[in-house]
Amino acid sequence: MSLSRREFLHLASLMAAGTSLAACTPINRTIGGPVDVVLPAVPERLSMTDFKILSRLTFGPRMVERQQTASIGLYAWIEEQLAPHSIDDTPLEWRLHGFDLLDFDAATLASMGDLLFDDLDPARVVLPFQQATLLRQVYSRRQLYESMVAFWSDHFNISVSKGDCWFLKVVDDREVIRPNALGNFRELLRASAKSPAMLVYLDNQANLASAPNENYAREVMELHTLGVSGGYTQTDVMELARCLTGWSVKDHFWRGEFTFNPDVHDWGEKRVLGLSLPKADRPFNDRIQAGLAETEDTLDLLARHPATARRVAEKLARRFIADEPSEQVVARAAQVFLESDGDIKSVLRSVLFDGLIEMRTALPKKYKPPITFITSALRMLDAETNAGPSVIEAARRMGLAPFEWPTPDGPPDRAADWQGNLLPRWQFALAYARDELEGTRLNGATRLEGYPDLSPEATIDRISPLLLGQTLPKRLTDEFGAALRRTSGIEPAELTAVVVAGLIGSPAFQWS
């Protein structure tokens, strides 16, 4: 079966009205015929709004998560997710067997990409690292935790295409982002400042007293903490860069480990954002501690600054609520940030409980960025995937493969930045629905195996709740079914693939 782009776009365009489905039937609408294998019953109290909220908090809500939320309520489900280590993640751990590189130190990872003297191939490390990341997002039961890992990975963005970051980012993910994703922002900022991946990515290994490099110091203020309007000056950037002289990365022996070199550090008096740092006059044995301390004191000042509180609160609200979050939600979350000394869970509770859930009756739509678009399609249809090259390349064509965003600002989180690249989404939807992605397969239940004689309308009714949270209005179902009948070349056995592709490509699925 070969469906032309024009025909496919025509079919998917019939779903445009599904962008707003307030009048749709609840998810457990009674439909004729045996359906339990495809659509387990869900209590009616799981509203469409709760489904949409789950879509924000996960990489695509599976049926089991919908059932659990309907049973215990959103608040209880979120509290469970905020204690990720109490959630059994054995199924994911089983899938990560064989990804030993996730535990390797930097020197070992570097040797994996350089097995022969002149045979450097970073893909030996980058590809399995990307696969493991996608597997975590698709299969982990700790969905809110993985969402926060992705959030902080974007906030402290590091591209694997820069220098040695192709192997250093693996360590950064394990030792910086994941341990602190639901911890304390100050500790996360400190850990990032000592991350060899970050220091290499932003050129701080070349920051010497005799030749200062301001790149990392500028991005710490502009992107990681205060924000471009946070009140710092060029002088503050230069003074912080002086603090950071000597913060570097080991080479040769213990390659890829953080080091502080006191011989290239600027020991003079400094002043950052009003904080005076006196000229260091210490015995040689205390120089390393003194050189680290002045930078850590400055980082603590940045982490506790009101502008940082607002920036983090606004970015979290944008990620989970709306492209332009309300001032009230941001201000309240920023205040919680300051009162809790940067406790990430407390700030997240404010954003979710006082913002997202309280806005459930008028929740703004969010457009799925490429990776969430892919993971939600995989999760919500219970696909079996190895998250291999075919999936990664699909994300790359959409504009964002894991850890490949080139600039320090990280990938954008507004709809306008992603809506102009629609064709790769259609291509992925159709390839996925046809089982043409190597290493990825729809399960038999989604394919409605054993139901070869279903009408187009019945097929739509059985699949749409999996992807959209509810069945379509009868008018849309009838229009879609009629279009399928008019389109030439569709065999009955291929009907499911066309329906799946059309629904995944619809605005109703792409907007959560």
C-alpha positions as CSV (number, residue, x, y, z in Angstrom):
1,M,0.0,0.0,0.0
2,S,1.4,3.4,-1.0
3,L,-0.5,6.4,0.2
4,S,0.4,9.7,-1.5
5,R,1.4,12.7,0.6
6,R,-1.7,14.5,-0.8
7,E,-4.0,11.7,0.2
8,F,-2.4,11.3,3.6
9,L,-2.6,15.0,4.4
10,H,-6.2,15.0,3.2
11,L,-7.1,12.2,5.6
12,A,-5.3,13.8,8.5
13,S,-6.8,17.2,7.8
14,L,-10.2,15.7,8.7
15,M,-8.9,15.4,12.2
16,A,-8.2,19.1,12.6
17,A,-11.5,19.7,14.4
18,G,-10.2,17.3,17.0
19,T,-7.9,20.0,18.3
20,S,-10.6,20.9,20.7
21,L,-12.7,17.9,21.7
22,A,-14.6,19.2,24.7
23,A,-17.8,17.7,23.4
24,C,-16.4,14.2,22.9
25,T,-17.6,11.1,24.6
26,P,-15.7,10.0,27.7
27,I,-12.9,7.4,27.2
28,N,-15.0,4.4,28.2
29,R,-17.8,5.1,25.7
30,T,-19.6,1.8,25.0
31,I,-18.9,0.6,21.5
32,G,-20.0,-2.6,19.8
33,G,-18.0,-5.8,19.7
34,P,-15.2,-7.2,21.9
35,V,-12.7,-4.5,22.8
36,D,-11.1,-5.4,26.1
37,V,-7.9,-6.5,24.5
38,V,-7.6,-3.0,23.0
39,L,-9.2,-0.6,25.4
40,P,-9.4,-1.7,29.1
41,A,-12.2,0.0,31.0
42,V,-11.4,3.2,32.7
43,P,-13.6,4.7,35.4
44,E,-15.6,7.7,34.2
45,R,-14.1,10.1,36.8
46,L,-10.9,10.2,34.6
47,S,-11.9,13.3,32.8
48,M,-10.5,14.5,29.5
49,T,-8.9,17.3,31.4
50,D,-7.1,14.9,33.7
51,F,-5.9,13.0,30.6
52,K,-4.5,16.2,29.2
53,I,-2.7,16.9,32.5
54,L,-1.2,13.4,32.4
55,S,0.0,14.2,28.9
56,R,2.0,17.1,30.3
57,L,3.5,15.1,33.2
58,T,4.5,12.1,31.2
59,F,6.1,11.2,27.8
60,G,2.6,10.0,26.8
61,P,0.1,8.5,29.3
62,R,-0.2,4.7,29.0
63,M,-3.5,3.1,29.9
64,V,-2.1,1.8,33.2
65,E,-1.2,5.4,34.3
66,R,-4.7,6.6,33.3
67,Q,-6.3,3.8,35.3
68,Q,-4.1,4.5,38.3
69,T,-4.8,8.2,38.2
70,A,-8.5,7.6,37.9
71,S,-8.3,5.3,40.9
72,I,-6.2,7.4,43.3
73,G,-6.5,10.9,41.9
74,L,-4.1,13.3,40.3
75,Y,-2.7,14.7,43.5
76,A,-1.9,11.3,44.9
77,W,-0.4,10.2,41.5
78,I,1.9,13.2,41.4
79,E,3.0,12.7,45.0
80,E,3.9,9.1,44.1
81,Q,5.9,10.4,41.1
82,L,7.7,12.9,43.3
83,A,9.2,9.9,45.2
84,P,10.7,8.1,42.2
85,H,12.9,5.7,44.2
86,S,9.8,4.2,45.8
87,I,8.5,3.2,42.3
88,D,9.6,-0.2,41.1
89,D,11.3,0.3,37.7
90,T,12.4,-3.2,37.1
91,P,10.9,-3.4,33.5
92,L,13.1,-0.5,32.5
93,E,16.2,-1.9,34.2
94,W,15.7,-5.1,32.3
95,R,15.6,-3.1,29.0
96,L,18.8,-1.3,29.9
97,H,20.8,-4.5,30.3
98,G,23.6,-4.3,27.8
99,F,24.0,-0.5,28.1
100,D,27.1,-0.8,30.3
101,L,28.4,2.5,29.1
102,L,25.9,4.3,31.3
103,D,28.2,3.3,34.3
104,F,31.6,3.8,32.7
105,D,34.0,6.6,33.7
106,A,35.0,9.2,31.2
107,A,38.3,7.6,30.3
108,T,36.7,4.3,29.5
109,L,34.0,6.0,27.4
110,A,36.7,7.9,25.5
111,S,38.5,4.6,24.7
112,M,35.2,3.2,23.4
113,G,35.1,5.8,20.7
114,D,38.8,5.5,19.9
115,L,39.3,1.7,19.6
116,L,42.1,2.2,17.1
117,F,44.6,4.9,17.0
118,D,43.2,6.7,14.0
119,D,39.6,5.4,14.2
120,L,37.7,7.9,16.3
121,D,34.0,7.2,16.1
122,P,31.9,9.1,18.7
123,A,28.8,7.2,17.5
124,R,30.0,4.2,19.4
125,V,29.1,6.1,22.6
126,V,26.6,8.7,21.4
127,L,24.1,6.3,19.8
128,P,23.7,3.9,22.7
129,F,23.5,6.9,25.1
130,Q,20.7,8.3,23.0
131,Q,19.0,4.9,22.8
132,A,19.1,4.5,26.6
133,T,17.7,8.0,27.1
134,L,14.7,7.3,24.9
135,L,14.2,3.9,26.4
136,R,14.0,5.5,29.8
137,Q,11.5,8.0,28.5
138,V,9.3,5.3,26.9
139,Y,9.5,2.6,29.5
140,S,10.2,4.1,32.9
141,R,7.4,4.1,35.4
142,R,9.1,7.2,36.9
143,Q,7.6,9.5,34.3
144,L,7.7,12.8,36.2
145,Y,11.3,12.2,37.2
146,E,12.3,11.5,33.6
147,S,10.4,14.6,32.5
148,M,12.5,16.6,35.0
149,V,15.7,15.0,33.8
150,A,14.8,16.2,30.3
151,F,13.9,19.6,31.6
152,W,17.3,20.1,33.4
153,S,19.2,18.6,30.5
154,D,17.6,21.3,28.3
155,H,18.3,24.0,30.9
156,F,21.9,23.0,31.3
157,N,22.2,22.1,27.6
158,I,25.3,20.4,26.4
159,S,25.7,19.3,22.8
160,V,27.5,16.0,22.1
161,S,28.9,17.5,18.9
162,K,31.3,19.9,20.8
163,G,34.8,18.6,21.5
164,D,34.9,15.7,24.0
165,C,31.3,16.2,25.0
166,W,30.4,13.1,23.0
167,F,31.6,11.0,26.0
168,L,31.7,13.6,28.8
169,K,27.9,14.1,28.5
170,V,27.2,10.5,29.5
171,V,29.0,11.2,32.9
172,D,27.2,14.6,33.2
173,D,23.8,12.9,32.8
174,R,24.7,10.3,35.4
175,E,26.5,12.4,38.0
176,V,24.9,15.9,37.6
177,I,21.5,15.9,36.1
178,R,19.9,12.6,37.4
179,P,21.0,12.8,41.0
180,N,19.7,16.4,41.3
181,A,16.7,16.5,39.1
182,L,14.3,16.6,42.0
183,G,16.8,17.8,44.6
184,N,18.1,21.3,45.3
185,F,18.9,23.9,42.6
186,R,22.0,25.2,44.4
187,E,23.5,21.7,44.5
188,L,22.6,21.1,40.8
189,L,24.2,24.4,39.8
190,R,27.4,23.5,41.8
191,A,27.5,20.1,40.2
192,S,27.1,21.5,36.8
193,A,29.9,24.0,37.4
194,K,32.3,21.1,38.1
195,S,31.0,19.0,35.2
196,P,33.8,18.4,32.7
197,A,31.2,18.2,29.9
198,M,29.9,21.7,30.8
199,L,33.4,23.1,31.2
200,V,34.5,21.8,27.8
201,Y,31.2,22.7,26.1
202,L,31.5,26.4,27.2
203,D,35.3,26.6,26.9
204,N,36.2,27.1,30.5
205,Q,39.2,24.7,30.2
206,A,40.7,27.6,28.2
207,N,39.9,30.1,30.9
208,L,43.3,31.3,32.3
209,A,44.4,34.2,34.4
210,S,46.7,35.3,31.5
211,A,43.9,34.8,28.9
212,P,40.4,35.0,30.4
213,N,37.6,33.2,28.6
214,E,34.1,34.6,29.6
215,N,32.0,32.1,27.8
216,Y,30.9,29.9,30.7
217,A,30.7,32.8,33.1
218,R,28.3,34.6,30.8
219,E,26.1,31.5,30.2
220,V,25.9,30.8,33.9
221,M,24.3,34.2,34.5
222,E,22.3,34.5,31.3
223,L,21.0,31.0,30.9
224,H,21.5,28.9,34.0
225,T,20.6,31.5,36.7
226,L,19.6,35.1,36.5
227,G,18.4,35.4,32.9
228,V,19.3,38.1,30.4
229,S,17.3,40.7,32.3
230,G,18.5,39.5,35.7
231,G,20.4,42.7,36.6
232,Y,24.0,41.6,36.0
233,T,26.5,43.7,34.1
234,Q,29.4,42.9,31.8
235,T,31.7,43.6,34.7
236,D,30.0,40.9,36.7
237,V,30.6,38.5,33.9
238,M,34.3,39.4,33.7
239,E,34.7,39.1,37.5
240,L,32.9,35.7,37.5
241,A,35.2,34.5,34.7
242,R,38.2,35.5,36.8
243,C,36.7,33.3,39.6
244,L,36.5,30.4,37.2
245,T,40.0,30.6,36.0
246,G,41.7,27.2,36.6
247,W,38.5,25.2,36.6
248,S,39.4,22.7,34.0
249,V,39.4,19.0,32.9
250,K,42.2,16.4,33.2
251,D,43.7,15.0,30.1
252,H,45.9,11.9,29.6
253,F,45.7,10.1,32.9
254,W,42.3,10.3,34.5
255,R,41.0,11.8,31.3
256,G,37.8,13.6,31.6
257,E,37.8,14.3,35.3
258,F,37.3,17.7,36.9
259,T,40.4,19.5,38.1
260,F,41.4,22.9,39.6
261,N,44.7,24.3,38.5
262,P,45.9,26.9,41.0
263,D,48.8,27.9,38.8
264,V,46.5,29.5,36.1
265,H,43.9,30.9,38.6
266,D,43.5,34.7,39.1
267,W,44.1,35.2,42.8
268,G,43.4,38.9,42.8
269,E,40.5,40.7,44.6
270,K,37.1,40.3,42.8
271,R,33.6,41.6,43.2
272,V,30.5,39.8,41.7
273,L,27.0,41.2,42.1
274,G,28.1,43.1,45.2
275,L,29.9,40.1,46.7
276,S,33.4,41.0,47.7
277,L,36.0,38.3,47.3
278,P,39.3,39.4,48.9
279,K,42.7,38.6,47.4
280,A,43.7,35.1,48.3
281,D,46.7,35.0,50.5
282,R,46.9,31.3,51.5
283,P,49.6,28.8,52.1
284,F,50.2,26.6,49.0
285,N,48.4,23.6,50.6
286,D,45.2,25.7,51.0
287,R,45.2,27.2,47.5
288,I,42.9,24.6,45.9
289,Q,40.3,24.9,48.6
290,A,40.5,28.7,48.5
291,G,40.2,28.8,44.7
292,L,37.2,26.6,44.7
293,A,35.5,28.4,47.6
294,E,35.3,31.8,46.0
295,T,33.5,30.4,42.9
296,E,31.2,28.2,45.0
297,D,30.3,31.3,47.1
298,T,29.4,33.2,43.9
299,L,27.4,30.3,42.6
300,D,25.5,30.1,45.9
301,L,24.7,33.8,45.5
302,L,23.4,33.3,42.0
303,A,21.4,30.2,43.0
304,R,19.6,32.2,45.8
305,H,19.0,35.3,43.7
306,P,15.3,36.4,43.2
307,A,15.9,36.7,39.4
308,T,17.1,33.0,39.4
309,A,14.0,32.0,41.3
310,R,11.8,33.7,38.8
311,R,13.6,32.3,35.8
312,V,13.4,28.7,37.0
313,A,9.7,29.1,38.0
314,E,8.8,30.6,34.6
315,K,10.6,27.9,32.7
316,L,8.9,25.1,34.8
317,A,5.5,26.8,34.3
318,R,6.2,27.1,30.5
319,R,7.2,23.4,30.4
320,F,4.1,22.1,32.2
321,I,1.4,24.7,31.8
322,A,1.6,27.1,28.8
323,D,3.9,28.9,26.4
324,E,3.1,32.1,28.2
325,P,2.3,31.1,31.8
326,S,0.3,33.4,34.1
327,E,2.2,35.9,36.2
328,Q,0.4,34.7,39.3
329,V,1.6,31.1,38.9
330,V,5.2,32.2,38.2
331,A,5.3,34.7,41.1
332,R,4.0,32.1,43.5
333,A,6.4,29.4,42.4
334,A,9.3,31.9,42.5
335,Q,8.4,32.8,46.1
336,V,8.4,29.1,47.0
337,F,11.8,28.8,45.4
338,L,13.2,31.5,47.7
339,E,11.4,30.3,50.8
340,S,12.6,26.7,50.3
341,D,16.2,27.7,49.3
342,G,15.7,26.2,45.8
343,D,14.1,22.9,46.7
344,I,13.0,21.6,43.3
345,K,10.2,19.4,44.5
346,S,8.6,22.3,46.4
347,V,8.7,24.6,43.4
348,L,7.4,21.8,41.2
349,R,4.5,21.2,43.6
350,S,3.6,24.9,43.3
351,V,3.7,24.8,39.5
352,L,1.6,21.6,39.3
353,F,-0.8,22.0,42.2
354,D,-1.3,25.8,42.2
355,G,-0.9,26.1,38.5
356,L,-1.5,23.2,36.3
357,I,-4.3,21.4,38.2
358,E,-6.0,24.6,39.3
359,M,-6.2,25.7,35.6
360,R,-7.8,22.4,34.6
361,T,-11.0,24.1,33.4
362,A,-9.1,26.4,31.0
363,L,-5.8,24.6,30.4
364,P,-3.9,26.2,27.5
365,K,-2.7,23.8,24.8
366,K,1.0,22.8,24.5
367,Y,2.5,21.6,21.2
368,K,4.6,18.5,21.6
369,P,8.3,19.0,20.7
370,P,9.8,16.2,18.5
371,I,11.0,13.8,21.2
372,T,7.7,14.0,23.2
373,F,5.8,13.5,19.9
374,I,7.7,10.3,19.2
375,T,7.7,8.9,22.8
376,S,4.0,9.6,23.3
377,A,3.2,7.8,20.0
378,L,5.3,4.8,21.2
379,R,3.9,4.8,24.7
380,M,0.3,5.3,24.1
381,L,0.1,2.5,21.6
382,D,2.2,0.2,23.8
383,A,4.8,-0.2,21.0
384,E,7.8,-2.5,21.4
385,T,10.9,-0.5,20.5
386,N,14.7,-0.6,20.9
387,A,14.7,3.2,20.4
388,G,17.4,2.6,17.8
389,P,18.8,4.6,14.8
390,S,15.4,4.7,13.0
391,V,13.7,6.4,15.9
392,I,16.7,8.7,16.6
393,E,16.9,9.7,12.9
394,A,13.1,10.4,12.9
395,A,13.6,12.8,15.8
396,R,16.6,14.4,14.1
397,R,14.5,15.1,10.9
398,M,11.9,16.8,13.1
399,G,14.7,19.0,14.5
400,L,15.7,17.5,17.8
401,A,17.6,14.3,18.5
402,P,18.6,13.7,22.1
403,F,21.6,15.9,23.2
404,E,22.1,17.4,19.7
405,W,20.8,20.9,20.2
406,P,23.9,22.9,19.2
407,T,23.6,26.1,21.3
408,P,23.8,26.7,25.0
409,D,20.2,28.1,25.3
410,G,18.8,24.6,24.9
411,P,15.9,23.5,22.7
412,P,12.9,25.9,22.7
413,D,9.7,25.1,24.5
414,R,7.2,27.2,22.5
415,A,4.9,25.9,19.8
416,A,6.0,28.5,17.2
417,D,9.5,27.0,17.2
418,W,8.3,23.6,16.1
419,Q,5.2,24.0,14.0
420,G,7.0,24.8,10.8
421,N,8.4,21.3,10.3
422,L,5.3,19.2,9.8
423,L,6.3,16.8,7.0
424,P,8.8,14.7,9.1
425,R,6.0,14.1,11.6
426,W,3.7,12.8,8.9
427,Q,6.5,10.6,7.6
428,F,7.2,9.2,11.1
429,A,3.5,8.5,11.8
430,L,3.1,6.6,8.5
431,A,6.3,4.6,8.9
432,Y,5.5,3.8,12.5
433,A,1.9,2.7,11.7
434,R,3.2,0.5,8.9
435,D,5.9,-1.2,11.0
436,E,8.6,0.3,8.8
437,L,10.8,1.6,11.6
438,E,13.5,-0.9,12.2
439,G,13.4,-2.2,15.8
440,T,9.9,-0.8,16.5
441,R,6.6,-2.6,16.2
442,L,3.0,-1.9,17.2
443,N,1.6,-4.6,19.4
444,G,-1.0,-7.0,18.2
445,A,-3.9,-5.4,20.2
446,T,-3.3,-2.1,18.6
447,R,-3.3,-3.8,15.2
448,L,-6.7,-5.3,16.1
449,E,-5.5,-8.7,15.1
450,G,-8.4,-11.1,15.1
451,Y,-10.8,-8.4,13.9
452,P,-10.2,-8.4,10.1
453,D,-13.7,-7.3,9.2
454,L,-14.0,-4.1,11.2
455,S,-15.4,-1.1,9.4
456,P,-13.3,2.0,9.1
457,E,-15.6,3.7,11.7
458,A,-15.2,0.8,14.2
459,T,-11.4,0.9,13.7
460,I,-11.4,4.6,14.5
461,D,-13.5,4.1,17.5
462,R,-11.2,1.5,18.9
463,I,-7.9,3.3,18.3
464,S,-8.8,7.0,19.0
465,P,-9.2,6.5,22.8
466,L,-5.6,5.2,23.0
467,L,-4.1,8.2,21.3
468,L,-6.6,11.0,22.1
469,G,-8.0,9.9,25.4
470,Q,-11.5,9.5,24.0
471,T,-13.5,8.6,21.0
472,L,-14.0,11.2,18.3
473,P,-17.4,12.8,17.8
474,K,-19.6,10.7,15.5
475,R,-19.5,13.4,12.8
476,L,-15.7,13.3,12.6
477,T,-15.6,9.5,12.7
478,D,-18.1,9.3,9.8
479,E,-16.2,11.9,7.8
480,F,-12.9,10.0,8.4
481,G,-14.5,6.7,7.5
482,A,-16.0,8.1,4.3
483,A,-12.7,9.5,3.3
484,L,-11.0,6.1,3.9
485,R,-13.6,4.4,1.6
486,R,-13.0,7.0,-1.1
487,T,-9.2,6.7,-1.0
488,S,-8.0,4.1,-3.5
489,G,-5.5,1.4,-2.7
490,I,-6.3,0.7,0.9
491,E,-6.6,-2.9,1.7
492,P,-8.7,-4.0,4.7
493,A,-5.6,-5.4,6.4
494,E,-3.9,-2.1,6.1
495,L,-6.8,0.0,7.4
496,T,-5.4,0.1,11.0
497,A,-2.1,1.6,9.8
498,V,-3.9,4.4,8.0
499,V,-6.1,5.2,11.0
500,V,-3.1,5.2,13.4
501,A,-1.1,7.4,11.1
502,G,-4.0,9.8,10.6
503,L,-4.6,10.1,14.3
504,I,-0.9,10.6,15.2
505,G,-0.6,13.2,12.6
506,S,-3.7,15.1,13.8
507,P,-3.6,18.3,15.7
508,A,-5.6,16.6,18.5
509,F,-2.6,14.3,19.1
510,Q,0.2,16.9,18.5
511,W,-1.3,19.3,20.9
512,S,-1.5,18.1,24.5
